Amino acid sequence: KTAGGGRRRSGTGNKKSSAEMPPLGMDDATAEAIAASAVDIATGGDGDVKAPGERKSADPRFKQFHEDRWDYMLSEMLEFREANGHCLVPHTFPANPQLARWVERQRRQYKLMNDGKTSTMTPERAAVLEQEGFVWDSHDAAWKEKIGDLRRYRAQTGHTLVPSSYKPNPHLATWVKCQRRQYKLYLASLFKMKPLI
C-alpha cells in the first residue's frame, strides 16, 4: 500500500516503459546494473518500494527527510498510475498540483544529470522511476498519443482530413491543424536557408 492508502502495482501492464531502454549515454549493461542496485535501494531488497521512513538514504547528499519526501511523492505518482493506467501526470493537475510540480522537477533534474550538471537526480532514482514507467519526455509521449489517434481516425474514415468540428475528439482536430502550421513553418525555414541560384 502507498502512503495515501492506495494499492501499488509493480508493473505497467503490457505497455513498453522507458525502463526497457537505457538512459541517454549509457550502455545496456551499465543501465541494468544501476537499475538493479536502485531497485535494491528503493525496495530494501524485497521488490516492494518502501514507504517514507522505511529505507535509509543511499546518497550522502540527501538527509533522511529528503528521501522520505521523495518516496512520498513517488507513492503519489504510483497512486496516479493506479487510477489512470500511466505515469503521464498532466502539467496542470488540479487534483494534486504538488504531484504535477514534482514530476516536472524530476524531468528537469534528469536532464541536468544527463548534461553533467549539478542535480538532485541520481542514477538510482532514475532507475526507480523508469522501473515504474515514468515518462521522461512528455511532449514526445503526447505527440505519439495524437499520432495514434490520427491513425485510428484514418482507419475509420480513410483519410486524415480531420474537421475542426470533430466532436468525438476535438483535441485531435486542433492538433492536426497545429501540425500543418508547423510543417508550413518548417518548409518556409528551409527555403530561407537555401541560397538563391
Secondary structure, 3 states (H helix, E strand, C coil): CCCCCCCCCCCCCCCCCHHHCCCCCCCHHHHHHHHHHHHHHHHCCCCCCCCCCCCCCCCCCCCHHHHHHHHHHHHHHHHHHHHHCCCCCCCCCCCCHHHHHHHHHHHHHHHHHHCCCCCCCCHHHHHHHHHCCCCCCHHHHHHHHHHHHHHHHHHHHCCCCCCCCCCCCHHHHHHHHHHHHHHHHHHHHHHHHCCCC
